[in-house]
């Protein structure tokens, strides 16, 4: 009898925006090409072409980037559109500016819950 270890797998929870309170609903969405880095936790919205960009208007808020992606290297990004997200990772721009109370409220109204 052989009881060897074939491999192991894990989830790096420090690089994902998803929370633990409510399983996330994640969609893979097209990003605006060559628009820089989309870090985990970035609040996003669709632009006029339907491509995902950092949020500029709370009324257009669509979700939160789940895992960091570079728009120069990929055409899509995983976006949490419903469920819980980590408050400590949320940001409204690539420089890491934290969302204010109004933005957290807008997330909650959109069905995304910061924990």
Secondary structure in CASP SS format (residue, H / E / C, confidence):
PFRMAT SS
TARGET T0000
AUTHOR 0000-0000-0000
METHOD secondary structure of the structure
MODEL  1
X C 1.00
X C 1.00
X C 1.00
X C 1.00
X C 1.00
X C 1.00
X C 1.00
X C 1.00
X C 1.00
X C 1.00
X C 1.00
X C 1.00
X C 1.00
X C 1.00
X C 1.00
X E 1.00
X C 1.00
X E 1.00
X C 1.00
X C 1.00
X C 1.00
X C 1.00
X C 1.00
X C 1.00
X E 1.00
X E 1.00
X E 1.00
X E 1.00
X E 1.00
X E 1.00
X E 1.00
X C 1.00
X C 1.00
X C 1.00
X C 1.00
X C 1.00
X E 1.00
X E 1.00
X C 1.00
X C 1.00
X C 1.00
X E 1.00
X E 1.00
X E 1.00
X E 1.00
X E 1.00
X C 1.00
X C 1.00
X C 1.00
X C 1.00
X C 1.00
X E 1.00
X E 1.00
X E 1.00
X C 1.00
X C 1.00
X C 1.00
X H 1.00
X H 1.00
X H 1.00
X E 1.00
X E 1.00
X E 1.00
X E 1.00
X E 1.00
X C 1.00
X E 1.00
X C 1.00
X E 1.00
X E 1.00
X C 1.00
X C 1.00
X C 1.00
X C 1.00
X C 1.00
X E 1.00
X E 1.00
X E 1.00
X E 1.00
X E 1.00
X E 1.00
X E 1.00
X E 1.00
X E 1.00
X E 1.00
X C 1.00
X H 1.00
X H 1.00
X H 1.00
X C 1.00
X E 1.00
X C 1.00
X C 1.00
X C 1.00
X C 1.00
X C 1.00
X C 1.00
X C 1.00
X C 1.00
X C 1.00
X H 1.00
X H 1.00
X H 1.00
X H 1.00
X H 1.00
X H 1.00
X H 1.00
X H 1.00
X H 1.00
X C 1.00
X C 1.00
X E 1.00
X E 1.00
X E 1.00
X C 1.00
END
